[in-house]
């Protein structure tokens, strides 16, 4: 991403402030969420949905920068004590646990259906 640049009317740059690159933007946007939301299934599912959406719409070189976050989510999900929790944590859900599932996502959000 380009830095902020202020121009005077004749087109001469008066000030240039460097901005973060794509990796810097990702770190600023996602690092604290991953760190402080690590115990939340909803955070894991919503962040996974965000990463999937970004990867589908970003150019390949930017999509590759998302891989470390996806790997981190996978690794920490497999540390969960219960396989059902792991399956839930690794299922993207843009609404969070219990929200309505968009088309293509399981209605039960990755959990086994309830017995009635």
N, C-alpha and C positions, 0 to 999 in steps of 0.2 A: 504494500500500500504506500502510496506517495505521502510525503509529509505535507503539512499545511503550508500554503504559500500565499502571502498577501501581495497583491500587485497594486501599483499606482496606476493612474490613468494612462501613462505612456507605455505600460507593459513591463516596466523595470521591477524586479523583485525587491521588496523592501525587507521582508523577513521570511525565513524558511525554518520551519520547525519539523525535525525528523519525526516520522510516525513509526509505529511498530510494523514489522513484517507480518505475514500470515501466521507464522508460528507464535509470534508474540501476542497477536490478537486471540488465538486459541488459548494460550496459557492464561491470559488475563480473564478470558470469559469462562474457562472450564476448570482451572486448577483448584480454586477454592471450593467450587461446587463438589468436585470429586473428593477432596480432602474432608470437608465438613459434612458431606452427605453420604459418606461411605456406608453407614449403617441403615440407610433408607432404601427399601426396595423400590419405592416410587421414584426416587432420584435416579437410580440405576436404569429403570425402564424408560423414563422420560429422556435421560441423557442418551441412551442407546438409540431411541427414536430420532433425536436431534442429529446425532452423528450419521445415522443412515440417510436422513434427509439431506444433510450437507454433502455427504459423499456422492449422492445421486445427482446433485445439482452443481457441484464444484468442478472446475477443470481437474484433470488427472493429477497434476503436480500438487494441487491443494488438497485433493481428496486423500492422497497418500499421507499428508501431515496429520490426518485424523486417526491413522492406524494405532499410534501409541495409546491414545485414549481408549479405543476399543479394546486393545490388548489389556490395559489396566482394568477395565470393567470385567473382562472375561476372567482374569486372574483372581480378582477379589471375589467374584461371584462363586468361583469354585472353592473358595475358602469358607463359604457358608456351611453351617453344620447339617443342613437338611437338603437332600436332593430336590425336593419340591421347591424349596426356596431358591436353589440354584437355577432351576428351570424357569421360575418366575422372574428372577433377576436378569436372565439372559434373553427375555422376550421383550422386544421393543413395545412401548405403549405411550403414544404421545399425550394421552390424557392422564397417565399415572394409574396406579393400581386401583381397580374398581371403576374407572371411567369408561365411557362408551368406547368400544373398539371400532376403529375405522375399518373400512372394507379390507379384507385380506388378513386381518389379525384375529386370533381366536377370541370369541366372545368371553370366555372365562379367564382371559388374561394370562394363560399359561398354567393356571392351577387346574387340578382335576375337577370335573363337574361335580356339583354337590349332589349327594344322594337325597332323594325326596321321600 
